[in-house]
Structures are given as C-alpha cells and as structure tokens.
Amino acid sequence: MIPFKTLPPEVQAQLRDAYAKEMETQAKTCSLDEKITRFNAWLAPQGVSFDLDDLPRRK
C-alpha cells in the first residue's frame, strides 16, 4: 500500500475530489475516526492507505 501523504499533491486532490463525489449520497458523520476509516476503505482497492498521520498538521 502506498501511503497517501507520499502521493503528489495533484493526485491527492484528485482522490479527495473523487471520494467527495462518492460520499455525497452516503450518510454523514462528524466522527473523525469514522471519516478516516471510510476514506481508508475507499482508497484500499486503489492500493493507497490513509491514517491519522496523513492529516495535515497546523503550523
């Protein structure tokens, strides 16, 4: 599995956009853990992994 944070920024943006479109019809959640779980499950078939360490950090 390729860690999400190692992908080029434009690929990350494409994946986030595609995921957002996919999730428009799904039940919403406020849980960060659930959001990460869902995104990781969606990315897995594409050979990409995502976890808490992939989230951007405030500077």
N, C-alpha and C positions, 0 to 999 in steps of 0.2 A: 504494500500500500504506500502510496505517495502522500506525505504529509501536506495538507492544504497550504500551510504557510510557505512551503518551498516552491509552490507554483508561481509563475509570473503574475503580476498584478492584473493584467488584462484577462488572463484565464480565470483567476479568482472571481473577477467581476462577472464574467460570462456565466460561471457556475452559480453565483449568487442570484443573478437575474433569472436564470432558468429555474432555479429552485423556488424563487418567489412566485413565479407564474404557476408552478405546480401546486404550491401551497395555498393559492387564492381560494381554492374550493375546499380546503381542509379546515377542521376545527382549530380555532385559535388557542394559544396558550401563553401565559405570562411567565411560566417556569423556564428559567434559563437552562436548567438541566434537560428539560424535555425538548427545548428548541435545539440544543446541541445533539441530543440523541436522534431526533428526526433528521437533522441535516446530515449527520454522520451516516445514518441508514440510507439516505438518498444518494450520498456520494459513494458508498461502498461498491456498488456494482460497476462504478467507473474507475475503480482502483485507487480512490482517494480517501484519506482518513482525515477526520477533524476532531479536535478535542479542546478542552478549556485552554490549553497552551497556545492554540491557534488564534484566540481572540486578540484583537489589538489592545495594547496597554496604553493608558493615559501617561503623558509625559509631564 
